Amino acid sequence: MMYDLLNYKEARILALLDHIAKLEAENEKLTTYIFELCDKECPQEYKNVVKNDVFHNRQTSDSL
């Protein structure tokens, strides 16, 4: 019984570490977008691509 509990806890920790890595990658991507969008010469087409990427991903992740 103790072995099962330890396996469960270890699997949970690994899943949380994986989730943290995904969130950190998403944070880095969004930080890059903000930096690029602050450039006065950023083209409107790129802004549209960023909007679609950010809001499409948010709708997809919210449905999970």
HUBELZI-V819716 format. One record per backbone hydrogen bond with DSSP energy under -1.0 kcal/mol. CO is the residue of the C=O (numbers start at 1). NH is the residue of the N-H. E is the energy in kcal/mol with one decimal. If there is no record, write none. Layout:
CO | NH | E
CO | NH | E
This chain:
1 | 5 | -1.9
2 | 6 | -2.3
3 | 7 | -2.4
4 | 8 | -2.5
5 | 9 | -2.6
6 | 10 | -2.5
7 | 11 | -2.6
8 | 12 | -2.4
9 | 13 | -2.4
10 | 14 | -2.4
11 | 15 | -2.3
12 | 16 | -2.3
13 | 17 | -2.6
14 | 18 | -2.1
15 | 19 | -2.2
16 | 20 | -2.6
17 | 21 | -2.1
18 | 22 | -2.0
19 | 23 | -2.4
20 | 24 | -2.6
21 | 25 | -2.0
22 | 26 | -2.3
23 | 27 | -2.4
24 | 28 | -2.2
25 | 29 | -2.2
26 | 30 | -2.5
27 | 31 | -2.4
28 | 32 | -2.1
29 | 33 | -2.3
30 | 34 | -2.5
31 | 35 | -2.3
32 | 36 | -2.6
33 | 37 | -2.8
34 | 38 | -1.4
36 | 39 | -1.1
39 | 42 | -1.8
43 | 47 | -1.8
44 | 48 | -2.2
45 | 49 | -2.0
46 | 50 | -2.6
47 | 51 | -2.6
48 | 52 | -2.5
49 | 53 | -2.5
50 | 54 | -3.1
51 | 55 | -2.7
52 | 56 | -2.0
53 | 57 | -2.1
54 | 58 | -1.9
55 | 59 | -2.0
56 | 60 | -2.2
57 | 61 | -2.7
58 | 62 | -2.2
59 | 63 | -1.2
